[in-house]
Amino acid sequence: VGQVFRGTISDAADFDPTADAETLYNAMKGIGSDKEAILDLVTARSNAQRQEIIGAYKCSFGKDLIEDLKYELTGKFERLIVSLMRTPAYLDAKEIHDAVKGVGTNERCLIEILASRDNKQTQDMVAAYKDAYGRDMEEDIITDTSGHFKKMLVVLIQGTRDESGVVDADLVQQDAQDLYEAGEAQWGTDEAKFIMILGNRSVTHLRMVFDEYEKVAEMSIEDSIKNELSGDFERLMLAVVQCIRSVPMFFAKRLYKAMKGLGTADNTLIRIMISRSEIDMLDIRECFRLRYEKSLYNMIKDDTSGDYKRTLLNLCGGDDDLAGEFFPEAAQIAYKMWELSAMTKVQLRPTIRPASDFDPAADAQALRKAMKGFGTDEDTIIDIVTQRSNAQRQEIRQTFKSLLGRNLMKDLKSELSKNLERLIIGLMMTPAEFDAKMMKKAIEGAGTDEHALIEILVTRSNEEIQAMNSAYQSAYNTSLEEDIQSDTSGHFCRILVSLVQGAREEGQADLERADADAQELANACNGESDDMEMKFMSILCTRSFPHLRRVFQEFVRHTNKDIEQIIKKEMSGDVKHAFYAIGKMQYLISCIYSGLGTDDRALIRIMVSRSEIDLFNIRKEFKEAHDVSLHEFIQGDTSGDYRKTLLILCGGED
């Protein structure tokens, strides 16, 4: 296939390997080394040219350039420069070797490399492995992995995916149907079918299969994989699907994960920046800009330092925060992303369901006993409260009063404390009471918790918002709308007031109107910023979510820009956060919820309010966003009975 060159590093003109070898020799001569001279030269040559420099160095000085570099340099910078000097096949082989040798296996590294390489790259890597280590890569991987995960890796190592470019429409239909029957349509999953189809069919073919699959299953293949598979096998299959859809987008996500959060996964960063620098770094940058608030350039700049940073920025090339329009490929990806979210019917899955043989009187007695006398039996309280649905908890509250003449909420408050109290009380309230209390907490006190206000108002249905308004009125004798008005100002206040009406249109997209709305938003982008915010508000706060997805999709067509990009660039502060949340809402409610450091209030709010709606979906999103499961996150970040309760609500380890 005639691949268009989309890298940032290419052959240097007027290349003289002997002169380059001398420059490097001089840079390492004497005490200390001239690191800038080394990095500037190495990043200004293609990999093939670097191989010639290694040869010339040996001829001129009788020494091994790589050994000399290792001796002179240290740390991450050494790893980066030495890796740049290796051939791509050897670098891949070495990464795989490092991933399987020693204690524990680095599954993520295996997944990233084997899911993203084409046939030739895979075959070259297998040969380089044999050459470097005198061992068989396939055997080493088989020894080190197991189950379906192992089988799929073995399929990928063959490097025999169909690359003919011929597509057979009947087979597309058949494959989509087979995948559906192997997963969603039956109890248990036929993993072998997934392995066979996703491991062998051509990229063009599979893209059509995924489109067809959405029609059959009414959900994306990604969502099916998240529902049906688990652990490393799930990670691998998702990676394969992402690479089929768009390799640059796959790497953009990997790079983002490598740098966000605490500490930087430097090995991943080095591996990707080097291995894609001569292939598709421009597309990766573009996808990065499409997906995240910052350009790849700025993220690297903020996350690394010194010569290491300088080298990575040379590999990255330019800074896209300065640019505006999409490259054609990225515009198509953006359009496709909105289309996908518009078509997908997400099946919401809770983690808490009603108890089957429910006896409110027995529960009420057991709770009273747990709180009577000296000390509290927290385990009983936790078990009862987390194993009942909210409607059942309301019956327990009433029965407690009817049988014992006591107020269950008051009793719980006096027996429990801190986060555990907040969490149990939150679960015992009706959803409307809980939302009202969360809104009150977000408004009162010194600063306003704008993120909480936005999250609640954007993710609740009209009905839920109206119920919250009346719960607020009866709990605090004032209207929520008035409190919002006295606590916020400007456009942000107007947005919240609009949302708190609970009058968003409901129902499907109207395509003609979506196009007209998109045109209006596009026109607004060229006007005054004040008018622009009002125009955005009039559409983003009133149209139904399915309709908005179509509006955002058409917006890409009208402007060759992404709506989220415009919101990030043209707006600021709380207004930006509010519109951004509405935009994200389109993707999946769950995306908003990934901003969890342990802000316990946010954690409690989400675990309580989503446990009977879509906490299962949120778990899956969380795992994809953070590379750790929500279960692991809670386990590591909380303690005691509070942790125990959260883990029961979480409902699974993923």
N, C-alpha and C positions, 0 to 999 in steps of 0.2 A: 504494500500500500504506500503511495507517495505521501508520507507524513510531512506535513508542513513543519519547519523548524520553529519551535516555540520556546527554545531555551534562552538562557541569559549569558551562557559562556560558549564561545565558538572559536575556531582556529584563529590564531593571531596571524596577521599579514607579516611579510618580511621576517619569517621565523628562522632563527639561527640557534640550533640546539647547543652548539659548542660554546657560543657566547653566553647563553643562559646558564650552562653548567658552570662557567667561570664566575658569573655573577653570584650564583648560589654558593660556590666554594668560598669566594671572598666574604660573603655575608656571614659565613660560619667560622672564618679564620680568626685566630687571636682570642682575646678574652671576651666572653659574652657574644651574642650574635645579633645581627641586624634583622630583627623579626619583620619589620615593615617591608624591607627589601624582599624578604622571602615570600611573604603573603601576597605582595603586589604582583610579583612575577608569577607565582603559581596560579593565582586566580585569573590571570590574563592569558592563560594558555589552555587549549582544549586537552582532554585526557590523552588523546593520541599523541599530541605534542609533548606532554609530560613524559610519556614512555620513551620518546626519543631523547629527552634531556637525561633520563636515567642512563641510557646507553652511552651518550656523549660524556657524561660525568665519569663513568667507569673507564672509558678510553683515555680521557685526559688525565685523570688523577689516580686511576687504579683503585678506586674506593667505591663502596656501595652508598649511593645517595640516600636511600631510605634509612640505612643504619646511621649515617651521619646526622640526618634530621632527628632521628629518635634520640641520639646522644645530646644534641644541642637544645632541643625543645622539651617542654614539660606540659603535663596536665591536658586539659581539653584542647588547647591550641595544638599541641603535638598530635593528638588523636585526629584532629581535623585536617592538618596539613599532610600527615602521613596517609590518611585515607584518600585524600585528593590525588596522591601519587599512584595509588593502586589502580589496576584496570577495574571497570565496573563489575565484571564477572567475578574477579577475585574478591572484591569488596563484599559482594553479596554472599559469596561462599564463606568468607571469614565471619560475617555477621551470623549466618546460620550456624556455623561451627561454634561460635561463642554462645549462641542461644541454646544449644543442646549439650555442650560439654559441662562437666562440673555438676555441682548440686543444684537441683531445681532446673526447670526449663523456662526460657523466656518465650512464652507462647505468643505474646503480642508481636514480638519481632518476627517470628515464623509466619504469623498471619499476614503482617504487613507486606513482607517480601513476596511470599508465594501467591498472595491474592492479586498482586498488582503487576507482575512481570508477564511479558508476552512469551510465546513459545521459544523464540531464539534466545532471549535473555535467560530463560529457565534452563535451556539445554547448555548454554555457555557456563552458567553457574554450576551446574552439576559436574561438568567437565573440569572446571577450575578447582572444585572441591576435591575431586579425585587426585588431581595434579598436586595440590598443596598438602593434602593430609594423607594421601595414599589410602583413603577409605571411601566407602560408598555412602553418599549423602542419604539416599533412601533408607539404607539399613540403619544409619545413625538416628534418623528421625523415627523410624518404626520402633527402635529400642526405647525411645524416649517419650513416646506419646501413646495414647490408647483410644479405643472406641471409634465412634464415627469421625471424631476429630482427626484421628490418625488416617482413616481411609480417605478422607477428602484431601489431606495433605499429599498422600501418595498419588492420588489422581492428578493434583496440580503439578507435582514434580515431574510428571511424564512430559509436560510441555507439548501436549498433543491436541490442544483445543482446536476446533475447526476454524481455520482462518481463510476459507475459500471465498467468503463474501456472498455465497449463493444462499438465498433464503427460500424455503419451501413453505408456502402459506398454510398448507394442510398440517404440516408438522408443527407449525407455530400453535395452531388451534389445539392439536393433540397434546403438546407439551404443557400448555396452560391448564388443560383439563386434568392431565396426569398429576401436575403439582397440586392442583386443588384437591384431587381425590387422595393424594398422599398425605395431606395435612388437614386443612380446615374441614373437609367433608366427612372425616371419620374420627373415631376415638383412637388415640395413639397415632403415631406418625410413621410413615414409611420413609425413613431417612435415605434409604438406598436410591429412591427416585430423585430426591433433591440432589444427592451427590452426582448421580449420573448426568442429569440434565444441566445443572449449574456448572459442572466440571468439564463438560465436553462441547456444548453448543457454541456457535460463534457469537461474538459480541452483538452484531447487528440482529441476529436471530433472537437472542435473549431479550434485547430491548423490546422487540415486538411481542415476545412471550409475556413480558412484564405488563405491557399495556393491555394485552388480552386477559391476563390473569386478573387485573383490576375489575374488568367487566364481569368476569365469572364470579369472583369471590367478594366483590364490592369492598375490597380493601387492598392496600398495596402489598406486594410480596414481602417487603420489609416487616410490615406489621404481622403478617402470617408467621414469618420466621421467629419474631419475638414471642409470639403466642405459643408456637409449637416446639421450639428448640431451647436449649439452655447451655450455660457454661461456655467453654472455649469453642465448642462446635457452633453454637449460636453466633459467637463473635466472628468466627471464620466465615460462616455463610453470609452474614451481613456485610463483611468486608468484600467478599466476592461480588455480591449484588451491587454494592456501592461502586466497585471498580468497573463493573459492566456498564453502569449508568454514566459514570464520569470518573476517570482516574484522577484528574486534577482536583476534583471536589473531595475525593477520598483523602488525598494528601493534605489538602487544606485543613480538613478536620483533624487529621493526625498531628499536624504542626501546631494547631491551636491547643490541642490537649497537651502536647509536650511542653508548652510554655505557660499555660494558665495554671492557677493554683499555686501551691507551695513548691518551690524548687523547680528546676527545669530538667526535663528528661533529655540531657545533652546527647546521649547516644542516638536517640531517635531523631533529634534535630540535625545532628551531623549527617546521619545516614540519608535522610530525605533531601537536605539541601544539596548534598553532593550528587546523589543518584539521579536527581531530576534536573540538575543545572543545565544539562545539554539536551534535555528532552522537552519538558513542558512547564518550566518554572513560571513563565508568563501567564499561563492558564491557571496555575495554582494560585498565583498572586491575585488574579482576577476573581477566582472563586472565593478566596479568603475575604476579599473586599465585599463580596456579595453577601457573605454569611456573618461576618463579625464586625464589631464596632470600629476596629482599627485595621490599618493595612498591615501586611506581613512585615514590611520594612520597619514600621514603628513598633510592632510587637517585639521583634528581635532587638531593636535598639533599646527598648525599655527593659529587656529581660536578660541581657548579656553584657559583657564589658571587655575592654582592652582589645588586644590583637585578635582574640577569638571573635569578638563582635565585629571587628573590621572585616575579617575574612568572610564571615557569614553574610554581611551586608553586600560585599562584592559579589557573592554568589546569588544573592537575592536580586541585585540590579536596582531598579528604581523604587520610589515611594508612591504608591497608588492613592494615598489620601489626597494627592494634588489633582488626580485625574477626575473626570466626570462620567463620560460615556462608557458603555460596555463595549468590549470586543464582541464580535458577532457570536462566537461560541457561548460566551457567558450570558449574553442576552437570551439565547435559546435555553440555557440551563435555568435562568431565572424564570422565564416564561413557563417552562416545564414544571418547575418547583411549585409555582402557584396552581398550575393546572392539576398537578397531582393532589395538592391539598384540597382543591375544589372537588375532585372526584371521589376522594377517599371517604368512605363512611367509617368513622372510627367506632369500633365497638367498645363502649365504655365498660370497664370491668372493676367492680369494687373488691375490697379485701375483707369487708365485714358483711355478713348476711344475717338475717333473723335466725334466732335459735329455734330448733324444731319443737321440742316438748317444753314450751315456755310456761312457767308458773310464777306469776308476779308476786303472789303471797309468800311463796317459799323464798324467793329472792329477797323480798323485803325483810323477812325474818332473819335470813342469813346475814344481810348487811347490818342489821341492828346488832346482832350477836358479835359481828366482827369489830364493832365500835364500842361495845359496852365494857364498862369496867376499866381496868388498867391496861394501857398499851393498845395498839391497834393491829388487827390482823389484815395487813395490806394485801396479802396474796388473795384472800377471798374477795376483797373489794375489786381488785384488778381483774380477777377471773370473771366475776359476774358482769362488770361494766363493759369489758372488751368483747365478751361473747354474746352480747345482745345487740339488736339493731336499735337505732335511735327511737323508733316508735315504741319498741318494747321498754326502753329505759323510761320513757314518759309514763307508761303504765306502772312501772315500779315506783316512780315518784308519787303518783296518785295513791297507790295501794299503801305505801309507807305511811302516808298521812291518814288514810282511812282506817288502817288497822292499829296504828301506834300513836296517832295524834301528834306525830313529830314531823319536822321539816327535814327531808333527806339532805337537801343542799346545805343547810346550816350545820347539820351533823358532820357531813363530809368535810366542810371547811374547817371545823374545829379539830378534826382528827388528822388531817393531812397538811402538808406544807409545801411551799416553793413550787418547783416545776411539776411535781406529781399532782399537787392540788389543782394547779391550773389545768392540767391535762384531763384529770378525772372530772372536774366540774364542767370543763368544756364539752366533754362527751355526754354529760347528763343533761345539758341544756338542749332545747330544740335548736335546729339549725338557724332559725331566725333570731332567737335570743343570742346565740353564740356570735352570729354575724354582727348583731347590734353592739354587743359588748366589744368585739374586736374593733369596730368602727370608733366606738367611744374611746377606747384605749389609744387608737391611732391619732385621734384629734386632741385629747386632753394632754395636760402636762406641758413641759417646756417646748420641745420641738414637735412638729407634726411628723408622723411616720407616713410620708407620702406613698412609699412603695406599697404599704399595706392597704391604703385607701384605693390605690389604682388596682391592685390585685383583686380585691374583693369586688369592686364595682364592675371590673371588666369580665370576671369569670362567672358571675351569677346571672341566672335567667331573669326575665321580667318578674315572674312570679316570686322568685326568691328575693328580689330587691324590694318588691312591695311588702312581702312578709317582714323583711328586715326593718323597713320604715315603720310599720306599726309596732313591732317589738321594741324599737328604739323609743318611740313615743311613749309607750306604756312603762318602760323601764326608767326613763330619765325625764319624763314630763316636758320634753321639748322636741322639736322636729329635727331629724337628721339633716335635712336641707339647710335649716337655719344655722346649725352648728358648723356645717361645712362652710357656709358663707362667712361666718364670723372668724373662721380659722384659716382660710386660704384666700387668695386674691387673684385678680387678673384672669388671663385665659385659662389658667389651671382650674380656678374656681368655677368658671363657666362650664368647662368640660365635666367636672365632677357633678355639678348641678344637673347638667343634661343627662348624665348616666344614672343619677339617683332617681330620676323620674320612672325608671323601669319601663320605658316605652319604646325600646328598640324594636324595629320591624322584625317579624319572625317569618320564616318561610324561605323558599328557594330563590336562586338568583334569577333576575330578569336580564337576559343578555343584552338587549338593546339599551336598557337603562344603565347597565353596568358600563357599557361603552361610553355613554354620555357622561356618566359620573367620572370616568377615568379622564375624559377630555377636560372636564371642569377642573379636576385636580391638576392636570398638566398645565392648564392655563394659569391656575392660581400660583404655580411655582415661578412664573415669570413676573408676578406682581409684587406689591408691597408685602412685607412679612406679616404685618398685622392682618391684612385681608386674607393672606394665605392661611394663617392659623384658623381664622373664622370659617373659611371655606372647607378646610380639612375637617373641622369639628362638625360642620353641618352634614357631612357625609359619613365620617368615621363613627360618630356617636349615634347615628340614627338607623343606618342600614343593617339588614340582617347579616350575620357572619358569612353564610354561604354566598350571599350577594357580594360582600366586600372582597372575598377571595377572587371573584371574577373581575372586580374593579381593579384590584392590584395586578392581576394578570394582564389586563388590557393596558394598564398604565405603563408596563414595560414596553408594550408595542408602540404606544404614543410617544414615549420620551426616550427610549433606549436607556432608561435608568430604573433602579429599583426603588420602590416607595420607601423602604426602610432606610435606604441610603440618604434619601432626601430628608427624611425626618431627623436622622442623626446629624446631617450637615446644617440644615437650615433652621433647626429649632434648638431650644436649649432648656436645661433645667427640667422642672416637673412636667411641663407641656410635652417636651420630648419623650420623657418616660411614659406618659399616659398614651400618647399616640403609638409609641413603639410597642407598648403592651397590647394595644388593640391589633396592631399589625401581626405580632407574634401569635396572638390568640388564634389567628387564622391557621397557623401551622398546627397547633395542638395546645390546648390549655396548659398541658404539662410543661411546655418550654419556659413559662414564666416562673415555674417553680424550681428552676435549677439554681437560683441564686442563693443557695443555702450555705453560708458558713454556719457555725451553730449560732444562729440568732434563734434562741429557743422559742421566742414568741412566734416567729414565722414557722418554725418546725411544728409547734403545737397547732397553729392555725391550719396548716395544710393537712397534717395527719388527721385532725378531727374532722375538718370540713370535707375532705375528699374520700375518707375511708369507705363510705357507702356509695360513692359515685364512680371514681376512676383512679383510685390509688394504685391499682395494678398497672395501669397505663403509665402513670407518673413514675413508678418504679423502673419500668423499662426505658423511659426517656432519660431518667436520671442516670441509669447505668451507661447509656450510650453517650450522654454528655460528659460524664465524669470518669469513665473507666473504672469506677468502683460501684458496687451495688448500694442501694439505699440502706439495706440491712447492715452492710459492712460499715457504712458511714455512721449510722446510729450507734452501732456496737463500739466504734472507736471514739465517739465524740460525746457520749452521755454515760450515765452510770446509775446503779441502784435500781429501785422500783420504777423510777421514771423511764430508764432504759428498757426495763422488762415490758412495761406497758406499750411503749413505742414499737418495740419489736413485734408484739402480738398484733398491733394495728397494721404494721408493715406487711405481715402475713407471708413472708417467703424470702428466700435468700438470693434468688436469681443466679 
